[in-house]
């Protein structure tokens, strides 16, 4: 495991609606001391979905806050249930959370930075923008949204960044052109990006197309975002007369492990590839929601990241491990 998770009790202190579909949560863990956490940090929260325990990961907003941890959750009907659970909570609710950990490191030795956010993907980048502004670094923040009304935290970012903040609002005809943006960056620029899977895939294509090293493009992912609607699908196990239903609110990884098939995992965010299993046959369509596999590997459809990726129809997999009962 990349992180040793340390869980602690916490209390939901307050909520506020930023838009009709995005709500901010202020959470205070027990024995909270207001200590600083790394830029790009997230916390995991224990949730209950259809009576089953599960976890969800949320980015912390901004640099350290002495009142507690702030997250923002977009209510999505097309999700696996985490946002609905969070939105059901009222101030005073008791929670169990992990301590902050960062998956979006910044190389502070760089001379140029580019931050790119798609929608709710702004959340892990606010702290990065604050830290870079404090250092008077050379950077811009590109914020892509359908409309300015959906661009949360502009009240925080606009006075801090001024001309370094560029809002790309689709309804204003200002769509983000990644090819042009990456072509304009200095050679040593480091780019941090967070957004839906289509934006991440497009960014990787444009970044490599510009002749840049993928190590200079760092990103956060939405584990629930994909190209297809989130729906149930079926999985057949190779060489066995077994077919398993994967409900829309559970991952392939969780269902297989719950059925007694050992599939190891680590990040559970589609980033590390530890949970990848072999694909034998596809009767339907795959929805690769990971950022571990390259475009070519996804097109080949030889493996699937069980933690986040899904399908429409039925797929046959070979997980190699068999339950003890067999």
Buried (B, 14 or more C-beta within 10 A) or exposed (E): EEEEEEBBEBBBBBBEEBBEBBBBBBBBBEEBEEEEBBBBBBBBBBBEBEEEEBBBBBBBBBBBBEEBBBBBBBBBEEBBBBBBBBBEBEEEBEBBBBBBBBBBEBEEEBEBBBBBBBBBBBBBBBBBBBBBBEEEBBBBBBBBBEEEEBBBBBEBBEEBBEEBBBBBBEEEEBEBEBEEBBEEBEEEBBBBBBBBBEBBBBBBEBBBEBEBEEEBBBBBBBBBBBBBEBBEBBBBBBEEEEEBEBBBBBBBBBBBBEEEBEBEBBBBBBBBBBBBBEBBEBEEBBBBBBBBBEEEBBEEBEBBBBBBBBBBEBBBBBBEEEEEEE
